[in-house]
């Protein structure tokens, strides 16, 4: 009976409280560190705080020469653990050159 109770508590924690640890700052720090990003914007778009939802802009020289799908896969790989707990995730990935052109418009 004890094992069942502990297992139930672990299930409840994993499914209802673990996404509370994922913050915009955590995502930003991880993208900067692992993708050598020179600019990262992370917006928490969670409306009711019941499910984690984020929108990110990542600017990295590692995206040079990569197709959009490859860039998104890089971000998804970087955040693989976090994405297990995130309900919705929107991303925009740019090279530094693309970022500079976009800012100038």
Buried (B, 14 or more C-beta within 10 A) or exposed (E): EEEEEEEEEEEEEEEEEEBEEBBBEEBBEBBBEBBEBBBBEBEBBBEEEEEBBBBBBBBBEBBEEBEEEEBBEBBEEBBEEBBEBBEEBEBBBBBBEBBEEEEEE
